[in-house]
């Protein structure tokens, strides 16, 4: 028996596995002694031999174990143990034992059990089928309703986008003559889906100022930006002469290159060039005079510098010559978002609205954008989770809270300090006023029916009515994330030695790779886009195999990975609760709800379709899914994207309390500085450790001193 199994193993094991004959003999003996009942049993017995000896990934191990189990069964080298279980079933109707006719043992031998209940079973089966049909029809109706609601939502969003003015360069601004470029709205209200996001608040935008718009995820910051871009507010016609431009999340797929898409925003230039080409090839007596006028206009709008300007902007945002000349439809969503940003910067509107502009930007591009925003002369409003970015570029902060907009002078740190002082003073004034009101009300209640003191009572009532009541200080509810802490494992945990990886022969992505992760690790991976950061994460999680080198992973180690790609895989028509139940079946409803609550998804948010949730709320769902299996090592790729600043702070606290290992790809300076104690960077196909903190790394990068 063992000899046959040994021969079968040699047939099924791939040639790339470097397993000795002695090792194969030992493996066959294990299969004889402990008969596997399924492929999972085979994986448990032999998996580590393939992982360490065969250098195979988990997916490859699962496939080979399934093939071995199928071959063993086909050759009848294993015998499955038949296990019988008895399950209680509900009877179709009540049974009274005293009313039953009992048969003697000898009589019962001649009567088949199924004959006694044939009619009842048939009835019960028909009822079950009908009930199942009703449930299926109900589910289909609910699916149709959900799909219709989702399609209606997408249609509404598309219609809103069509109302946003396109990115167009305005060379002639005659309509601005003698008019201010400030926007002052006394009564601003925004209502979406019957819910008031803003109600009778005021907004003042002074030309040339740089504003940071802050507030919780889902409160309506993007809706406010859309309303400003579409001029959908009271007395908007007064400000039509002011060009307001909102940067789209990403531009649509196109056969045009990024340079062409940026240049096409200058419609006047394109039209003049077309007219010039036609006149140069035309036999028109007046062509010379018309051409002269076109040449003068082209010179006036500096058309000859347009392409150079577009290329400079794209290079600042990280575009190489290859990317600039590649069709946009072949670019990833992150690069298409940069094209939208480049178009907006090229247009130079009077008011530029940037919604999370640092998402998908590497540190070089972020520093370039910081310089651009600081030095540009027009008004800029930024929604961003990147605290350091707001500190560098903003000189005003607008706080969106409780259907109101409140302005603070200074950057984000100064806003936090100013808001804390304001709340402290307001709380003292509120408490003092409430104490005074309580004292006056007590006097009124005590002497209300005393004729001698009626005048005193009336004076106090009038005083209360004239008093300007101070609002109670209402703080945002605390945002809390709770990551489950895993059981400890002895090192070593995860290690790559002398690793080498390439997608195409002779074109290495990473080489000389030596990297280890333990449960105490707090590692940040940084570097320019496209240098191999995501590839490194895929190698650590075995989604990619090393071309050369050694990979070791503790057999008991659980690894989870969070990426923005996980958000894209959510079924938007499902609720967060349904998503969790579908992805990880078998737990109780209370367990799912409790787990979602650990990431700030409470109450109705758990039951709301995911297409109605903000980007930050979807990130929370992905966090919850990433740590469902209680990992010892957590790998995160740009986890702060789409989170508001309060949520980033909550994530920092949660990760600092997490007892497992962390490997994080991020360019958020504040986040990295408060979570990670090691910085590794990728340059020239090599992963290197940086000796210093993030400030030192940023300085070295700007000065070109990274080796």
N, C-alpha and C positions, 0 to 999 in steps of 0.2 A: 504493500500500500504506500509506504513512505517513498519507495523508489519511483512509483508512478507519479506521485505528487511532485517529487523533485524534478522529474522530466517535464511535467506540465509547467512548473515555475520557470524553468529555463526557456521554454517556448514563449511564455507570456511577458517575461521581464524584458524591457527595451535594451538594445545593445549599448546605449549610452551609460547604463548603470555599471559601475565597476564593483560588482559583488563577486567575491571568491566562491569556489565550489563548496568550501567548508561552510561559508555563510548560508548558501542556498540549502545545504543539507540540514543545517540548524533550523532554518525557516520552515522547511517541510515537516520537520519533527514537531514544531509548535502547532502546525495545522492538524496533525494526527492526534496530538494529545488534547487539544482544545478545539473541538469541531466548531467552525464558524456557522452561524445561522443566517448571516447576511453579509453584505459587503462592508458594513461598518465594523463587524467583528474582525474581518480580514485586515481592515485598516488599523484597528487597535493592536493587532498582533504584529503586523509587518510594517506599519507606516514609518516608523523611525529608521528602519533599515534603508528604505527608499529615500527618505529625507536626507540622512547623513551620508549614506554610502552612494546613493544614486544622484544626489544633488537635484532632487525633483521638488516642484512646487506642490502646495496642498491640493490644487485642482488636478494636477497630473497624478498624484498619489491616489486620489479618490477614483479616477478613471481606471488605473491599473488594478486596484483592489476589486473593482466591480468586474473587470474582465477575468481576474483569477477566480472569483467566486462563481461566475457563470460557467467557466470552463470546468471547475471542480464538480458542479452539479451536472453538467452535460456528460462528463466521463463517469458519473455515479461514484465519485471518490469521497463524497460526503453524504450523510443522511440527515435530513432535517428532522428535528424533533417536533412531533405533532403535539401541540398544547391545546387542550379543550377548556373553554371557560363557559360558565353558566351565567346568564344575565336575566334578572327579573324583568318581566314585562307587565305593563298595565293591562288589566282585563277590560274588555269593552263595556262591561256593566257590572253592577254589584252582584256578589255571590254569597248567598246565605247557606252556610254549611249544613244546617239542620234540614234544609229543604232539598238537599242533593240526594240522588239515589246512588247508594254505594254498591259495588259489585264485589262478589267474593273473588279471592285471588285467582281461582281456577277459571271463573267467568271472564275476568279481565284479560286473561291471556288470549281470548278469542275476539276481543274487541280492540280495534286500533284507536290509539289516543287521538289521532288527528280527525277520526270520524266523529268523535264526541263534540269537537269544537269547530268542525268544518264550516258551519254556517256563520258562527261568531267570527272566526278568523277571516272569512271572505268579507263579511261586513266591515270588520276593522280595517282590512286592507283597502277596501274601496274608500272608506272615510279618510285614510291616510293619503291616498292618491289625490282625492279631491282637495284635501287640506294643502297638500304640497303644490297642486296646481294653482290654488288661490294665492299661496305665498309667492309663487313664481310670477304670476300675473301682477301682483302688487309690487314686487321688486322691479319688474320691467317698467311699470308706470312710474315708479320713483326714479329709476335710471333715466327715463325719457325727460321727466321734469327737471332733474339735475342737469342733464345735458343741455336742455333748452335755456335754463338759467345761466349756465356757463357761457353758451354761445351769445346770449344777450349781453352778458358782462363784457366779453371780448369785443363785441360790436360797439358797445358804448365807449370803451377805451379807444378803439380805432377812430371813432367819430370825434372824440375829444382831441386826438392827435392831429386830425385834419384841420381843426380850428386853430392850431398853434401856427403862428406865422413862420414860413420857412426861413432858413438861414440865407440871407441875401445881403451883399455889400451895398451900402448906400453912399455913393460918392457925393450926390447932391443932397444937401440938407437945408434947402431954402425954407422949408416949413418950420425950421427951428429958429429962424431969425427973430431975435428979440424975445424968445421964450426960454424960460428956465428948464433945466433938465432934472429938477427935483420932482419926486412923486410924493404927494401928501394926500392921504385918504383919511377923511374924518370918520366915516362910518363904513367899516368893512365887515361884511357878513358873507360866509360861505356855507351853503347847505348842500349836502350830498346824501341822496337816498332818504330824504326826510329828516336827516340828523344835522343839527347845526354844529359845524366845526369851529367857526368863528361867528361872534354875534356882537354887532355894534362896537367893534374895537377900532383903534386908529393905527395907521402905519405911515411912517415918515422916512423916505429914502432920499438922502442928500447926495447930489451928484459927486462922484469921486470917492465916496466912502466904501469901505469893504466890510460887509455884514456877514456874521455867522448866524444862521437860523437853527436854533436848537429846540428839542422837545422829544417826547417819547415816541417810539415806533407806533405808527398807526394813528397818531393824533391829527394828521392832516397837513404836514409840511409840504409834501409833493402836490397836494391839491391846491395849496396856497400858491405855489410856484406856477402851476398850470393856469390858475386864475389871473395871475399877473401877466403871464405870457399871452393870454387870449384877451386881455383887457376886459375881463368879466367881473366888474365891480362898479359901484356907484360913481357916477360922473367920470367914467373912464375916457370919454371923448376928449376931455381936457388934456389928456396925456398921450393922445394918438401920435403926436409928433415925436415922441420918445421911442426909440427902437429898443424893444425888450426881446431878448433871445434866450430860450431855455435849451440847454444841451440835452438831446435825446439820450436814452440809455445806450442805445447802439444803433448804427445806421443799417438800413436794409441791405441784403445781399445785392451785389451789382457786378457787372462785367468791367466796370471802370476801376482804375487804380486809385489809391488814396490821394495822389497828387491831383488827378483829374477831378475827383469829388470835391476837393478843397477849392480848386480854381473855378469850378462851375458855380460857386456861390457868388462870384463877381459876374453877374449877367450882363452888365453894361460892357465890360471888357470883351466878353465872348461875342456879343452882337457887333461891336466895333471891329473886331478882328475878322468876322464873317463878311461884313460890308467892305472892309479893306481888300480882302481876297477877291471878292466879286468885281470890285472897281478896277483892280489891277489887271484883271483878265477881260475887262469889258472895253468895247470900242465906243466910248462915250466922250463927246467933245467936252463935256463939263466934268469929266472924271477927275481931272487934275485938281480942280477947285474943291471938289467933294473930298478927295483924298487928303488934301491939305488940312481941311477941317477935322477929319478923322485923326490924322497924325497929331494935331495939336491937342485934341481931347485925350488921346492915348497917353501923350506926354504928361498932361495935367493930372491924370489919375494914376500915373506911374505904373502903367501896364507892363513895362519891361522889367519891373522889379517883382511882379506878382508871383511868378513861379519860384524865384529865389526865396521869397518870404514864406511861401507855402512849404517848401522843402525844409527851411529852418525850423518852422513850427513842428513839423512831423519828426524831424531829427531830435528835437527837444523832448518829444513824447516817446522816444525810444525806437523809432522806425529806422531800420537799416535800408540801404539802397535796394536790396532784394525785396523787402516788404513794401517799400514805397511804389515799386513797379509791378507788384503782384495784384491780380484781380481781387477786389474786395470780397467776392463770394468765397474765395479760398482762405480768407482770414477767419480766425476764431472770433467769438463774441467779444472778448476782451479787447482785441485789436480793432474791431469795428467800432467799439465804444470810443476808442482813442481817435478814430477818424471823425466821429461826431464832435468830439472836443476840439480837434484841430480846425474843423470848419467854423466853429463858433469863435475861436480865438482869431482866425483869419478875418472874419466879418467885422470884429471890433464894434459891437453894438453899444448903445448908450448904457443899457443895463444888461449885465450878463448873469444868468441864473445857472448855478452849477449844483447838480444833485449828485452827491457822493462822487466827486471827480477823482478821488484817489484810489477808488476800487480798480483793480487790475493794473495799477501803475507800480513799477519798481521804484526804488529809492532815488535813482538818478532822475527819473521823470518827475517824481514828486518834488524834488528840490528845484527842478527847472520850472515847474508850474508855480511853486511858491514865489520865485523871483518874478515871473510874469504877472501874477495877480498883484503883487506889491507895487510894481512899477507901472502898471497900466493906469490910464487916466480916468477910465469910466467906472461906473458903479458895479459892484460885484456882490451877489448874495450867494453864500455857500451853505449847503446842507452837508455835513460831514460828521463821521464818527471819530475821525482822527484828531485827537485833542491837540497834539503838537502842531498839526497843519493849521488848525484854527488859531492857535496862539501866535503863529508866525504871520498869518495873512490878515487877520481881522482887527479892526479898530473899533467895531461896534458889534454887540451881540443882541439878537432879538429872541426873546424867550416865548415860545408858543405853549401856553398852559391855560386850562380852564376857560377855553373859548376866547382868550384874550392874547394880545401881543404886547410884551413889555420890553422896552429898550434899555440897554446898559452900555455905558462907555467902557472901551478897553477890549482886551482879548478874552479868551475863554477863562483863564485862571482868574482874571480880574472880575469877570462876570460872577463866577462862583463865590468869590469873596464878597462882592457887592450884594449879591442876592442873600447870602447868609446874614450879613449885617442888616439889610432891609427887613428880613423876616424876623430877626431878633428884636429890632426896634418896634416893628408892627405888633409883635406878640406882647411886648411890654405895654404899649399903648392900648391894645385890645383888652388886656387883663385889667389895667387901671380903669378904663372906661366901664367895663362890665362890673367892676367893684362899685364904682360911683352909681351906675344905673341900679344895681341891686339895693344900695343904701337908699336911694331916692324912692324906688318902688316900695320898699318896706315902710317908709314914712307915709306914702300915699295909701297903702293898704291899711295901715294902723289908724290913720285919722280921716279916712274917706268920709265917714258919717259924723264927724265932729264939726258942728256948726262954727265953733270959735276958731277953728284952724282951716276953714274952707278955703280962704284966700291963699294960704301957704300951700295947700294941696294943689290948687289950680295952677299956681306958679310953677310947681315942680312938674306937673303934667305937661305944661307948655314948654318947659325947658327940655324935657325928654323928646317932645315932638320936633323941636328945632335942632336937636343935636345931630351932627353928622356921624353916623355910626361907622366905626372902624371895622373893616372886614377881618374875620378870623383867618389866621394863617393856615392854609391847607397844603400840606406837603404831598408831593407825589408818593404813591405807595411804593415801598421799597421793592426793587427788582432783585430777585434772588434766583441763582442757579445752584443746584445741588448735584454734584457728580458722585456716584457711589464709589466707595473706596474698596479696592480688590484685596484678596488675601495675598500675603507676602510669598514670594518665590525666591529661592536661593540663586545667586548669580552663578554663571553668566546667563544673560537673558537673550540678547540679540547682538549679533556681531557680523561684520563684513571685513574680510582680510584680503588685501591685495586685489581688490575688485576691479573689474574692467567691463564696460558695457558699451555696445554699439548697436545702432539700428541697421546701418548699412556697412558692408564690409570695408574696413579701412578708415571709417569715419567715427572715431570714438566720441561718446557723449561724456563719459566719466572714466577716469583711469587712475591707477594708484590709490584706490579707494580703501581707506582704513577707518572704520567708524563702529562704535559700540554704544548701545543704549541699555541702561539699567533702570531699576525702579526709582532711583534717586535722580535720574537725569532730568535736566530742564534746559533743553537745547533749542536755540533759534537758528534756522537755516535762512540765509539771505543771499542775494545776488541778483543780477539783472534778469529780466524775463528771457526765457529761452535757453538758459545756461545748463539746465538739467535738474532744477530743484524738484519738480514733480516726478521726474524719472527716479531720483534718489528715494523719494517716498514710496514709489511703486516697487523698487527693489527691496526696501525694508519690509513691505507687506507681502512680498512674493507675487505681486501681480505681474512683475517682470523678473526674468531669471538673468543672473550674471552671465556674461559671455565667457569670462574667466574669473578665477578667484574662489574664495571659500565663503560660504554663508552658513552661519549657525543660528539656530533658534531653539530655545528651551521648549521641549515637547508639551509642557503644560502652559506655555505662555499664550495669553489671549491679547490680540492686537485689534484695535479699532481705528478707523481713519475717517476724518471729516473733511470733505471737500465741497466746493460750490457745485460740483457735478451732482452731488447727492440731492441738492435742492431741486435741480432740474429733473430728477427722477421721481419726484413726488407726484402722485395722482391728484391733480388739482381739484377734481370733482369729489374726492373723498374728504372727510373731516380729519383732523389730527388723530382723533380716537380711532376712526375706521382705518386710517393708514397704519397705525401701530398694531391693531388687531390683525390686519391683513399681512403685514410683514413678519410679525412674531406671534403666530397663533398659539393658543393653548393656555394663556394666562387668564386671570379673572378680570372682570371689568374694573373692579376697584384698583387692581394693580396697575392697569393701563392709565387710569385717571390720576392716580398718585404719582406715577412716573412723569406724566406730562406736567403736573402741577410743580414738580421739582425744577422745571425750566420756565416758569412764569406763564404757563398756558392753563388758565383756570376757567371754570364755569362754562359760559357759552362759547368761548374760544375753542374749546375742545370739540364742539359740535358744528362749528361753522365750516363751510366748504373752504378748502385751502386757497382757492383762487381769490377769495375775498380777504385774505390775510396779507399783511405787509411783508416785505422782504426779510425784515428782522424776525418776524413771527415764524416765517418758514425756516429760518436758520435755527430757531429754537427747537422746531420739530426734528430737524436733522441732528442737532446735538443729542436730543432724547434718543433717537434711533442709534446714534453712534456708540452710546455707552450702555445700551440695553444689555449687552452680554458681560458687563462689569469687567472691562479690560484692565490688564496690568500696565500696558503701554498704549497711550493715546497719541495719535498722529493727526495734526490739524493743518490744513492748507488754507491760509487767509481766513481764519475764523471770525475776524471782526467785521468783515464786509457785511453791509446792510444792517448792522446793529447800531442803535443809538448809543450815546456816550454812557448813559446810566446802565444799559445792558452790557457794555464793554467792561464797566467797573464791576458789575456782578459776575461776569465771566472771569475777570482777574481774581476775584475773591475765591470763586469756586475752584479754579485751577491751582491756586496757592494752597488750598485745603486738600487737594487731590493727592493721594499717597502713591500713585503710580508714576511711571515715567512719561515725559512729554517731549515730543519733537514737533516744533511749530515752524511753519513757513509764514512769515509776516514781515511787512515793512512799516507797521505801526510802531513808532518809536516808544510811545508811552506804554503800550501793551507789552512789547518785548522787554523793556527795561524793568517792568514790575513783575514779570512772570519768569523770565529766563535768566540763568546765571552763566550760560555759555553762548557764544556767537560763533557759528561756522559759516563760511562763505564759499561760494563756488566761483572760480575764475580759471579760465584757460583749461577747462575740462578736469580740474582738480578741486577736491573738497579740502579746505584748510581751516584750522582753528584760529580765531582772532583773539589776541591778547589785549583785552580792553572792554569797555562798556559800549553801548550803542552810540553815545555822543562821540567817543573816540573813533568808532567805525565810520560814522557819518563824516567826521572831519577828514579822516584818511581817504575816504572815497572822493570827497570834493577836491582834495589836494592831489589826487592821483598817486597816493603813496601805498596802495594795496599791492602786495607782491603777487 
